[in-house]
Amino acid sequence: MSLQLPGQAAPASGFEAPLEMLSACHLRVERQCVTLRRLVAHLLGRDPDDEARAAVAAVLRYFDTAAKDHHADEETDLFPALIESMAGSDAVCIRELIDSLTLDHRALGSRFIRLYERHIAREEAELLPMVSRLLGADSLNEIGKSMRERRGIASFD
């Protein structure tokens, strides 16, 4: 499900390629959701063992840190940059998509796995390709810089 951008043989893995970073985060979220599904099956009719407790702690830690940063990457940097780039008929589509995805971010706690799966599919199919088409290298560099700063990672500029 990784985003393949035109002109790039393989996705970059650093903050200098923020769209690839966002897409890679989607893959990690999907893996966490798979772990949650396995945990449910594992715990049916039994008390949690040490392995289950460790898995739960890891999933919670991920969603308490990385997932929150991911939502902030989108809402603080990506969505505003995309709105700034709006032109012509893209405006209505972009606003509806961003409003819907932002509402999803708020509702994820209550319908967690199913909503995340639907949310990721929409971002991969609609949002990231649109961003790739509408935002230039300077905007993407600024988004990548902000993503690094959000995580306390020094820039090598």
N, CA and C atoms as an extended XYZ file, in Angstrom:
471
Properties=species:S:1:pos:R:3:atomname:S:1:resname:S:1:resid:I:1 pbc="F F F"
N         0.817       -1.191        0.000 N   MET     1
C         0.000        0.000        0.000 CA  MET     1
C         0.863        1.258        0.000 C   MET     1
N         2.147        1.105       -0.112 N   SER     2
C         3.062        2.231       -0.076 CA  SER     2
C         2.888        3.122       -1.302 C   SER     2
N         2.994        4.408       -1.084 N   LEU     3
C         2.846        5.400       -2.143 CA  LEU     3
C         4.090        5.407       -3.016 C   LEU     3
N         3.912        5.254       -4.307 N   GLN     4
C         5.009        5.335       -5.264 CA  GLN     4
C         4.862        6.651       -6.021 C   GLN     4
N         5.803        7.544       -5.835 N   LEU     5
C         5.727        8.842       -6.489 CA  LEU     5
C         6.435        8.794       -7.829 C   LEU     5
N         5.892        9.499       -8.832 N   PRO     6
C         6.535        9.532      -10.149 CA  PRO     6
C         7.962       10.056      -10.040 C   PRO     6
N         8.859        9.425      -10.790 N   GLY     7
C        10.242        9.887      -10.799 CA  GLY     7
C        11.088        9.340       -9.674 C   GLY     7
N        10.539        8.514       -8.815 N   GLN     8
C        11.306        7.920       -7.737 CA  GLN     8
C        11.238        6.406       -7.853 C   GLN     8
N        12.404        5.773       -7.867 N   ALA     9
C        12.457        4.321       -8.007 CA  ALA     9
C        11.936        3.633       -6.758 C   ALA     9
N        12.305        4.130       -5.616 N   ALA    10
C        11.864        3.531       -4.355 CA  ALA    10
C        11.607        4.653       -3.365 C   ALA    10
N        10.652        4.469       -2.459 N   PRO    11
C        10.368        5.517       -1.494 CA  PRO    11
C        11.566        5.788       -0.589 C   PRO    11
N        11.808        7.049       -0.303 N   ALA    12
C        12.855        7.419        0.642 CA  ALA    12
C        12.347        7.153        2.051 C   ALA    12
N        13.261        7.047        2.993 N   SER    13
C        12.829        6.703        4.331 CA  SER    13
C        12.989        7.833        5.331 C   SER    13
N        13.446        8.986        4.907 N   GLY    14
C        13.689       10.066        5.840 CA  GLY    14
C        12.663       11.173        5.756 C   GLY    14
N        12.819       12.152        6.630 N   PHE    15
C        11.883       13.265        6.680 CA  PHE    15
C        11.984       14.165        5.456 C   PHE    15
N        13.033       13.980        4.649 N   GLU    16
C        13.114       14.754        3.407 CA  GLU    16
C        12.115       14.245        2.382 C   GLU    16
N        11.447       13.143        2.682 N   ALA    17
C        10.380       12.598        1.831 CA  ALA    17
C         9.139       12.387        2.706 C   ALA    17
N         8.472       13.484        3.103 N   PRO    18
C         7.385       13.368        4.094 CA  PRO    18
C         6.204       12.521        3.637 C   PRO    18
N         5.897       12.503        2.352 N   LEU    19
C         4.761       11.685        1.908 CA  LEU    19
C         5.059       10.205        2.101 C   LEU    19
N         6.291        9.809        1.813 N   GLU    20
C         6.673        8.425        2.040 CA  GLU    20
C         6.669        8.096        3.529 C   GLU    20
N         7.080        9.060        4.342 N   MET    21
C         7.055        8.857        5.801 CA  MET    21
C         5.620        8.666        6.285 C   MET    21
N         4.701        9.473        5.787 N   LEU    22
C         3.300        9.335        6.174 CA  LEU    22
C         2.750        7.979        5.731 C   LEU    22
N         3.086        7.572        4.533 N   SER    23
C         2.629        6.282        4.033 CA  SER    23
C         3.231        5.135        4.840 C   SER    23
N         4.501        5.250        5.202 N   ALA    24
C         5.139        4.218        6.033 CA  ALA    24
C         4.474        4.139        7.406 C   ALA    24
N         4.063        5.281        7.926 N   CYS    25
C         3.338        5.286        9.202 CA  CYS    25
C         2.021        4.536        9.062 C   CYS    25
N         1.356        4.689        7.931 N   HIS    26
C         0.107        3.953        7.703 CA  HIS    26
C         0.351        2.455        7.780 C   HIS    26
N         1.456        2.001        7.209 N   LEU    27
C         1.782        0.572        7.271 CA  LEU    27
C         2.016        0.123        8.716 C   LEU    27
N         2.687        0.969        9.512 N   ARG    28
C         2.918        0.626       10.923 CA  ARG    28
C         1.607        0.591       11.697 C   ARG    28
N         0.698        1.515       11.417 N   VAL    29
C        -0.612        1.506       12.067 CA  VAL    29
C        -1.349        0.218       11.719 C   VAL    29
N        -1.303       -0.161       10.444 N   GLU    30
C        -1.964       -1.403       10.041 CA  GLU    30
C        -1.388       -2.599       10.790 C   GLU    30
N        -0.074       -2.627       10.981 N   ARG    31
C         0.544       -3.730       11.738 CA  ARG    31
C         0.084       -3.724       13.191 C   ARG    31
N        -0.051       -2.541       13.764 N   GLN    32
C        -0.539       -2.458       15.147 CA  GLN    32
C        -1.978       -2.966       15.236 C   GLN    32
N        -2.775       -2.670       14.228 N   CYS    33
C        -4.158       -3.149       14.199 CA  CYS    33
C        -4.206       -4.675       14.059 C   CYS    33
N        -3.307       -5.230       13.269 N   VAL    34
C        -3.219       -6.694       13.154 CA  VAL    34
C        -2.865       -7.291       14.516 C   VAL    34
N        -1.931       -6.679       15.215 N   THR    35
C        -1.564       -7.152       16.555 CA  THR    35
C        -2.763       -7.111       17.486 C   THR    35
N        -3.553       -6.035       17.421 N   LEU    36
C        -4.744       -5.939       18.265 CA  LEU    36
C        -5.744       -7.056       17.951 C   LEU    36
N        -5.944       -7.332       16.673 N   ARG    37
C        -6.857       -8.426       16.299 CA  ARG    37
C        -6.348       -9.767       16.832 C   ARG    37
N        -5.053       -9.996       16.730 N   ARG    38
C        -4.470      -11.242       17.252 CA  ARG    38
C        -4.620      -11.323       18.763 C   ARG    38
N        -4.439      -10.192       19.429 N   LEU    39
C        -4.589      -10.167       20.888 CA  LEU    39
C        -6.002      -10.543       21.304 C   LEU    39
N        -6.986      -10.028       20.607 N   VAL    40
C        -8.381      -10.355       20.930 CA  VAL    40
C        -8.582      -11.862       20.837 C   VAL    40
N        -8.117      -12.454       19.751 N   ALA    41
C        -8.265      -13.909       19.574 CA  ALA    41
C        -7.479      -14.668       20.636 C   ALA    41
N        -6.297      -14.201       20.958 N   HIS    42
C        -5.432      -14.856       21.944 CA  HIS    42
C        -6.037      -14.819       23.350 C   HIS    42
N        -6.708      -13.733       23.666 N   LEU    43
C        -7.208      -13.546       25.037 CA  LEU    43
C        -8.607      -14.089       25.269 C   LEU    43
N        -9.277      -14.531       24.228 N   LEU    44
C       -10.634      -15.060       24.410 CA  LEU    44
C       -10.616      -16.242       25.378 C   LEU    44
N       -11.321      -16.079       26.489 N   GLY    45
C       -11.475      -17.160       27.454 CA  GLY    45
C       -10.263      -17.439       28.310 C   GLY    45
N        -9.292      -16.548       28.336 N   ARG    46
C        -8.110      -16.785       29.177 CA  ARG    46
C        -7.599      -15.471       29.745 C   ARG    46
N        -6.832      -15.586       30.803 N   ASP    47
C        -6.202      -14.417       31.409 CA  ASP    47
C        -4.997      -14.007       30.576 C   ASP    47
N        -4.661      -12.725       30.577 N   PRO    48
C        -3.496      -12.279       29.800 CA  PRO    48
C        -2.194      -12.860       30.358 C   PRO    48
N        -1.356      -13.338       29.456 N   ASP    49
C        -0.029      -13.817       29.848 CA  ASP    49
C         0.979      -12.687       29.643 C   ASP    49
N         2.229      -12.960       29.980 N   ASP    50
C         3.261      -11.921       29.871 CA  ASP    50
C         3.432      -11.431       28.432 C   ASP    50
N         3.342      -12.344       27.475 N   GLU    51
C         3.479      -11.971       26.067 CA  GLU    51
C         2.351      -11.028       25.646 C   GLU    51
N         1.135      -11.315       26.073 N   ALA    52
C        -0.007      -10.461       25.742 CA  ALA    52
C         0.136       -9.091       26.400 C   ALA    52
N         0.563       -9.078       27.653 N   ARG    53
C         0.761       -7.797       28.351 CA  ARG    53
C         1.805       -6.935       27.635 C   ARG    53
N         2.901       -7.577       27.197 N   ALA    54
C         3.954       -6.838       26.491 CA  ALA    54
C         3.430       -6.303       25.157 C   ALA    54
N         2.643       -7.108       24.451 N   ALA    55
C         2.079       -6.660       23.174 CA  ALA    55
C         1.132       -5.491       23.378 C   ALA    55
N         0.292       -5.565       24.382 N   VAL    56
C        -0.635       -4.468       24.684 CA  VAL    56
C         0.143       -3.195       25.018 C   VAL    56
N         1.179       -3.326       25.837 N   ALA    57
C         1.989       -2.155       26.206 CA  ALA    57
C         2.633       -1.528       24.975 C   ALA    57
N         3.130       -2.360       24.067 N   ALA    58
C         3.773       -1.835       22.856 CA  ALA    58
C         2.763       -1.122       21.961 C   ALA    58
N         1.582       -1.697       21.800 N   VAL    59
C         0.546       -1.064       20.975 CA  VAL    59
C         0.113        0.267       21.591 C   VAL    59
N        -0.113        0.275       22.893 N   LEU    60
C        -0.510        1.519       23.564 CA  LEU    60
C         0.570        2.589       23.428 C   LEU    60
N         1.816        2.179       23.619 N   ARG    61
C         2.930        3.132       23.497 CA  ARG    61
C         2.961        3.716       22.080 C   ARG    61
N         2.756        2.869       21.074 N   TYR    62
C         2.758        3.344       19.696 CA  TYR    62
C         1.663        4.381       19.474 C   TYR    62
N         0.446        4.064       19.893 N   PHE    63
C        -0.662        4.983       19.634 CA  PHE    63
C        -0.626        6.220       20.527 C   PHE    63
N         0.062        6.151       21.659 N   ASP    64
C         0.217        7.326       22.519 CA  ASP    64
C         1.288        8.281       22.010 C   ASP    64
N         2.180        7.803       21.150 N   THR    65
C         3.275        8.654       20.677 CA  THR    65
C         3.239        8.814       19.156 C   THR    65
N         3.635        7.793       18.446 N   ALA    66
C         3.793        7.890       16.987 CA  ALA    66
C         2.492        8.247       16.281 C   ALA    66
N         1.392        7.643       16.673 N   ALA    67
C         0.118        7.934       16.009 CA  ALA    67
C        -0.313        9.379       16.266 C   ALA    67
N        -0.087        9.879       17.476 N   LYS    68
C        -0.418       11.277       17.757 CA  LYS    68
C         0.437       12.219       16.914 C   LYS    68
N         1.727       11.894       16.795 N   ASP    69
C         2.605       12.707       15.950 CA  ASP    69
C         2.140       12.667       14.498 C   ASP    69
N         1.728       11.500       14.039 N   HIS    70
C         1.251       11.345       12.664 CA  HIS    70
C         0.032       12.234       12.416 C   HIS    70
N        -0.925       12.226       13.327 N   HIS    71
C        -2.116       13.075       13.171 CA  HIS    71
C        -1.721       14.549       13.166 C   HIS    71
N        -0.770       14.919       14.027 N   ALA    72
C        -0.304       16.307       14.061 CA  ALA    72
C         0.418       16.662       12.759 C   ALA    72
N         1.198       15.717       12.210 N   ASP    73
C         1.862       15.964       10.922 CA  ASP    73
C         0.836       16.355        9.873 C   ASP    73
N        -0.267       15.640        9.856 N   GLU    74
C        -1.294       15.904        8.854 CA  GLU    74
C        -2.063       17.181        9.151 C   GLU    74
N        -2.547       17.324       10.373 N   GLU    75
C        -3.426       18.446       10.699 CA  GLU    75
C        -2.689       19.771       10.820 C   GLU    75
N        -1.449       19.750       11.291 N   THR    76
C        -0.705       20.985       11.506 CA  THR    76
C         0.055       21.434       10.269 C   THR    76
N         0.537       20.479        9.483 N   ASP    77
C         1.400       20.826        8.364 CA  ASP    77
C         0.811       20.462        7.001 C   ASP    77
N         0.468       19.199        6.818 N   LEU    78
C         0.041       18.729        5.506 CA  LEU    78
C        -1.281       19.351        5.064 C   LEU    78
N        -2.308       19.276        5.913 N   PHE    79
C        -3.619       19.806        5.530 CA  PHE    79
C        -3.562       21.308        5.239 C   PHE    79
N        -2.940       22.126        6.118 N   PRO    80
C        -2.856       23.561        5.797 CA  PRO    80
C        -2.078       23.839        4.510 C   PRO    80
N        -1.001       23.100        4.253 N   ALA    81
C        -0.243       23.303        3.013 CA  ALA    81
C        -1.092       22.950        1.805 C   ALA    81
N        -1.881       21.904        1.933 N   LEU    82
C        -2.745       21.501        0.833 CA  LEU    82
C        -3.825       22.545        0.581 C   LEU    82
N        -4.426       23.075        1.637 N   ILE    83
C        -5.434       24.129        1.501 CA  ILE    83
C        -4.812       25.360        0.839 C   ILE    83
N        -3.584       25.677        1.240 N   GLU    84
C        -2.876       26.825        0.664 CA  GLU    84
C        -2.671       26.659       -0.840 C   GLU    84
N        -2.533       25.426       -1.292 N   SER    85
C        -2.260       25.166       -2.707 CA  SER    85
C        -3.524       25.057       -3.554 C   SER    85
N        -4.695       25.155       -2.934 N   MET    86
C        -5.957       24.923       -3.641 CA  MET    86
C        -6.110       25.814       -4.858 C   MET    86
N        -6.636       25.179       -5.909 N   ALA    87
C        -6.907       25.925       -7.132 CA  ALA    87
C        -8.103       25.297       -7.832 C   ALA    87
N        -8.924       26.110       -8.415 N   GLY    88
C       -10.036       25.631       -9.232 CA  GLY    88
C       -10.941       24.638       -8.535 C   GLY    88
N       -11.226       23.543       -9.221 N   SER    89
C       -12.196       22.575       -8.722 CA  SER    89
C       -11.654       21.726       -7.579 C   SER    89
N       -10.356       21.786       -7.314 N   ASP    90
C        -9.804       21.024       -6.204 CA  ASP    90
C       -10.310       21.521       -4.853 C   ASP    90
N       -10.691       22.773       -4.757 N   ALA    91
C       -11.008       23.390       -3.474 CA  ALA    91
C       -12.082       22.632       -2.689 C   ALA    91
N       -13.201       22.342       -3.285 N   VAL    92
C       -14.293       21.669       -2.581 CA  VAL    92
C       -13.872       20.261       -2.189 C   VAL    92
N       -13.267       19.549       -3.106 N   CYS    93
C       -12.818       18.179       -2.860 CA  CYS    93
C       -11.811       18.135       -1.711 C   CYS    93
N       -10.848       19.030       -1.728 N   ILE    94
C        -9.815       19.067       -0.690 CA  ILE    94
C       -10.436       19.380        0.663 C   ILE    94
N       -11.283       20.383        0.730 N   ARG    95
C       -11.896       20.739        2.019 CA  ARG    95
C       -12.726       19.592        2.576 C   ARG    95
N       -13.511       18.937        1.732 N   GLU    96
C       -14.326       17.806        2.198 CA  GLU    96
C       -13.446       16.661        2.683 C   GLU    96
N       -12.396       16.354        1.957 N   LEU    97
C       -11.487       15.281        2.335 CA  LEU    97
C       -10.800       15.595        3.662 C   LEU    97
N       -10.268       16.785        3.801 N   ILE    98
C        -9.563       17.173        5.023 CA  ILE    98
C       -10.518       17.196        6.209 C   ILE    98
N       -11.710       17.756        6.046 N   ASP    99
C       -12.683       17.774        7.139 CA  ASP    99
C       -13.034       16.356        7.578 C   ASP    99
N       -13.249       15.473        6.614 N   SER   100
C       -13.599       14.092        6.922 CA  SER   100
C       -12.458       13.368        7.635 C   SER   100
N       -11.230       13.531        7.151 N   LEU   101
C       -10.081       12.870        7.772 CA  LEU   101
C        -9.819       13.409        9.177 C   LEU   101
N       -10.016       14.702        9.372 N   THR   102
C        -9.839       15.289       10.701 CA  THR   102
C       -10.876       14.731       11.673 C   THR   102
N       -12.121       14.608       11.229 N   LEU   103
C       -13.150       13.992       12.077 CA  LEU   103
C       -12.789       12.543       12.397 C   LEU   103
N       -12.242       11.829       11.422 N   ASP   104
C       -11.786       10.458       11.674 CA  ASP   104
C       -10.752       10.430       12.784 C   ASP   104
N        -9.800       11.361       12.753 N   HIS   105
C        -8.775       11.403       13.799 CA  HIS   105
C        -9.427       11.487       15.179 C   HIS   105
N       -10.500       12.272       15.292 N   ARG   106
C       -11.177       12.445       16.581 CA  ARG   106
C       -11.947       11.192       17.005 C   ARG   106
N       -12.473       10.446       16.034 N   ALA   107
C       -13.338        9.298       16.342 CA  ALA   107
C       -12.578        7.981       16.455 C   ALA   107
N       -11.287        7.981       16.166 N   LEU   108
C       -10.552        6.718       16.129 CA  LEU   108
C       -10.611        5.941       17.437 C   LEU   108
N       -10.694        6.625       18.546 N   GLY   109
C       -10.728        5.933       19.829 CA  GLY   109
C       -11.938        5.050       20.031 C   GLY   109
N       -13.054        5.379       19.403 N   SER   110
C       -14.276        4.621       19.673 CA  SER   110
C       -14.498        3.454       18.706 C   SER   110
N       -14.023        3.567       17.456 N   ARG   111
C       -14.204        2.493       16.458 CA  ARG   111
C       -12.856        2.203       15.853 C   ARG   111
N       -11.929        1.906       16.698 N   PHE   112
C       -10.509        1.957       16.434 CA  PHE   112
C       -10.051        1.235       15.173 C   PHE   112
N       -10.075       -0.055       15.130 N   ILE   113
C        -9.446       -0.801       14.040 CA  ILE   113
C       -10.165       -0.570       12.718 C   ILE   113
N       -11.477       -0.730       12.679 N   ARG   114
C       -12.208       -0.555       11.418 CA  ARG   114
C       -12.054        0.856       10.867 C   ARG   114
N       -12.145        1.830       11.752 N   LEU   115
C       -12.012        3.209       11.304 CA  LEU   115
C       -10.597        3.483       10.806 C   LEU   115
N        -9.596        2.987       11.506 N   TYR   116
C        -8.225        3.188       11.045 CA  TYR   116
C        -8.017        2.565        9.672 C   TYR   116
N        -8.538        1.370        9.451 N   GLU   117
C        -8.381        0.729        8.144 CA  GLU   117
C        -9.017        1.571        7.040 C   GLU   117
N       -10.215        2.061        7.272 N   ARG   118
C       -10.903        2.892        6.280 CA  ARG   118
C       -10.173        4.219        6.087 C   ARG   118
N        -9.736        4.798        7.188 N   HIS   119
C        -9.040        6.079        7.180 CA  HIS   119
C        -7.732        5.977        6.376 C   HIS   119
N        -6.941        4.954        6.650 N   ILE   120
C        -5.669        4.776        5.950 CA  ILE   120
C        -5.912        4.558        4.463 C   ILE   120
N        -6.882        3.740        4.121 N   ALA   121
C        -7.179        3.480        2.712 CA  ALA   121
C        -7.508        4.774        1.985 C   ALA   121
N        -8.262        5.647        2.629 N   ARG   122
C        -8.643        6.909        1.988 CA  ARG   122
C        -7.447        7.850        1.847 C   ARG   122
N        -6.613        7.920        2.883 N   GLU   123
C        -5.427        8.771        2.783 CA  GLU   123
C        -4.488        8.276        1.691 C   GLU   123
N        -4.292        6.969        1.608 N   GLU   124
C        -3.406        6.408        0.593 CA  GLU   124
C        -3.968        6.606       -0.818 C   GLU   124
N        -5.262        6.399       -0.993 N   ALA   125
C        -5.874        6.466       -2.318 CA  ALA   125
C        -6.163        7.892       -2.777 C   ALA   125
N        -6.499        8.790       -1.841 N   GLU   126
C        -6.927       10.140       -2.231 CA  GLU   126
C        -5.967       11.236       -1.788 C   GLU   126
N        -5.655       11.276       -0.493 N   LEU   127
C        -4.906       12.407        0.058 CA  LEU   127
C        -3.468       12.463       -0.441 C   LEU   127
N        -2.698       11.405       -0.241 N   LEU   128
C        -1.284       11.466       -0.589 CA  LEU   128
C        -1.055       11.663       -2.086 C   LEU   128
N        -1.805       11.005       -2.987 N   PRO   129
C        -1.620       11.315       -4.410 CA  PRO   129
C        -1.960       12.774       -4.743 C   PRO   129
N        -2.995       13.327       -4.096 N   MET   130
C        -3.366       14.717       -4.342 CA  MET   130
C        -2.258       15.648       -3.859 C   MET   130
N        -1.716       15.368       -2.678 N   VAL   131
C        -0.632       16.184       -2.141 CA  VAL   131
C         0.572       16.110       -3.074 C   VAL   131
N         0.897       14.917       -3.542 N   SER   132
C         2.023       14.737       -4.446 CA  SER   132
C         1.851       15.568       -5.718 C   SER   132
N         0.625       15.673       -6.175 N   ARG   133
C         0.330       16.420       -7.400 CA  ARG   133
C         0.334       17.925       -7.169 C   ARG   133
N        -0.106       18.385       -5.994 N   LEU   134
C        -0.339       19.813       -5.778 CA  LEU   134
C         0.770       20.551       -5.026 C   LEU   134
N         1.536       19.840       -4.202 N   LEU   135
C         2.563       20.538       -3.425 CA  LEU   135
C         3.926       20.362       -4.064 C   LEU   135
N         4.680       21.434       -4.059 N   GLY   136
C         6.020       21.401       -4.623 CA  GLY   136
C         7.064       20.962       -3.614 C   GLY   136
N         8.285       20.859       -4.066 N   ALA   137
C         9.393       20.387       -3.235 CA  ALA   137
C         9.600       21.281       -2.012 C   ALA   137
N         9.472       22.598       -2.159 N   ASP   138
C         9.680       23.497       -1.020 CA  ASP   138
C         8.662       23.243        0.082 C   ASP   138
N         7.396       23.089       -0.290 N   SER   139
C         6.357       22.810        0.705 CA  SER   139
C         6.610       21.475        1.382 C   SER   139
N         6.963       20.459        0.600 N   LEU   140
C         7.230       19.138        1.175 CA  LEU   140
C         8.450       19.164        2.093 C   LEU   140
N         9.472       19.951        1.728 N   ASN   141
C        10.637       20.094        2.605 CA  ASN   141
C        10.258       20.732        3.929 C   ASN   141
N         9.393       21.740        3.882 N   GLU   142
C         8.932       22.387        5.123 CA  GLU   142
C         8.128       21.404        5.991 C   GLU   142
N         7.296       20.602        5.368 N   ILE   143
C         6.526       19.598        6.101 CA  ILE   143
C         7.471       18.589        6.739 C   ILE   143
N         8.454       18.119        5.978 N   GLY   144
C         9.437       17.178        6.524 CA  GLY   144
C        10.207       17.778        7.692 C   GLY   144
N        10.576       19.041        7.568 N   LYS   145
C        11.291       19.728        8.653 CA  LYS   145
C        10.422       19.791        9.910 C   LYS   145
N         9.168       20.123        9.737 N   SER   146
C         8.257       20.197       10.871 CA  SER   146
C         8.047       18.822       11.505 C   SER   146
N         7.985       17.784       10.685 N   MET   147
C         7.830       16.418       11.200 CA  MET   147
C         9.037       16.040       12.065 C   MET   147
N        10.246       16.385       11.600 N   ARG   148
C        11.461       16.119       12.387 CA  ARG   148
C        11.394       16.860       13.715 C   ARG   148
N        11.051       18.145       13.661 N   GLU   149
C        11.011       18.963       14.874 CA  GLU   149
C         9.987       18.440       15.875 C   GLU   149
N         8.830       17.989       15.380 N   ARG   150
C         7.789       17.455       16.248 CA  ARG   150
C         8.315       16.265       17.059 C   ARG   150
N         9.233       15.522       16.463 N   ARG   151
C         9.779       14.334       17.111 CA  ARG   151
C        11.108       14.599       17.815 C   ARG   151
N        11.549       15.866       17.806 N   GLY   152
C        12.798       16.220       18.480 CA  GLY   152
C        14.040       15.738       17.754 C   GLY   152
N        13.943       15.589       16.421 N   ILE   153
C        15.073       15.124       15.627 CA  ILE   153
C        15.716       16.325       14.945 C   ILE   153
N        17.018       16.460       15.127 N   ALA   154
C        17.734       17.613       14.567 CA  ALA   154
C        17.753       17.542       13.052 C   ALA   154
N        17.682       18.697       12.435 N   SER   155
C        17.744       18.811       10.980 CA  SER   155
C        19.196       18.883       10.554 C   SER   155
N        19.488       18.333        9.384 N   PHE   156
C        20.846       18.375        8.850 CA  PHE   156
C        20.976       19.407        7.748 C   PHE   156
N        20.101       20.412        7.742 N   ASP   157
C        20.123       21.452        6.703 CA  ASP   157
C        21.348       22.314        6.823 C   ASP   157
